[in-house]
Amino acid sequence: MNRREFIRLAGGGAAAWPFAAQAQNGERVRRVGVLAHLAGTDPEMQKRIALFREELERLGWSQGRNVHIDIRFAPAGTQARMLAQELVSLKPDVILGYTVAIVAALKGESQTIPIVFVDVSDPVGSGFIVSLARPGGNLTGFMSYDASIAGKWLTMLKEISPSLTRAAVLANPKTSNYDYYLRPAAALASSLGIELLPHPVETATDIERSIDLFARIPNGGLVVPPDPTPAVHRKVIFASAARHRLPAVYSMRYQVVDGGLMSYGTDRVEQMRPAASYVDRILRGANPRDLPVQAPVKFETVVNLKTARALGFEVPPSLLARADEVIE
């Protein structure tokens, strides 16, 4: 599928043919909404949407035969409320929503339409569900990470840069569970000899300015937790980190593939398979309040040696030995 065709199929109300005509074959056509946190042209988003469609097809849901998928893109949460209203007005049978800000917008628009979420760090603390085992409402899905993973990110920074004494946490409090990761990271930082510094950011300009300011004092590093704002503007972080020769640790593989130094986290593309499975189960009659929220069980360490060399860091053998993927 070429880029133009992907955008035509994935965007808004554009599908291969009008929704109303799809029911002419006599089979009931179900409607699935998707509200995503990256641009439709972002390669990572294209992979996720493609796998979601593929998995739904494998489960028996074919676009143009018995399902119609409406997709909207709200990069870093921009226009999330408006797009949530738009999707809800289409009366879908289920909606797939990415990240805290987008899911909050969807929840605010409907307490009845089933919503399957992904990329949400703290669904209980965010007020989306009652408990992981029994969500209790119209939302269920797949959480990102337990907050304790923040300690792993700090440890990796210290490992690749033993002289490190300061770490900036780059995230947008409006689009992420900022304090969720900040609190456990702060609890561990002192034992590692690291001063942890919150750096809330909302735009690409914020990110560049924040890193420039932080880099004025030596022996620093960057922690980039799951958040659509730095995800959308990841190349700004790469360029700023390179300019100041700062080590940075990310939460997702694709950020390292695209030029980041290292990451520890889960494969977000593969998460589309279980997400599609939950959508399938809801379309077949399951109630989201009875589907437990699942936490990731498989984690991977990814290291980009090319970026390490450009930054002037030698990756220690212990880190290389643990790496699930090394990018040359």
Secondary structure, 3 states (H helix, E strand, C coil): CCHHHHHHHHCECCCCCCHHHHHHHCCCCEEEEEEECCCCCCHHHHHHHHHHHHHHHHCCCCECCCEEEEEEECHHHCCHHHHHHHHHHCCCCEEEEECHHHHHHHHHHCCCCCEEEEEECCCCCCCCCCCCCCCCCCEEEEECCCCCHHHHHHHHHHHHCCCCCEEEEEECCCCCCHHHHHHHHHHHHHHHCCEEEEEECCCHHHHHHHHHHHCCCCCEEEEECCCHHHHHCHHHHHHHHHHHCCCEEEEEHHHHHCCCCEEEEECCCCCHHHHHHHHHHHHCCCCHHHCCCECCCCCEEEEEHHHHHHHCCCCCHHHHHHCCEEEC
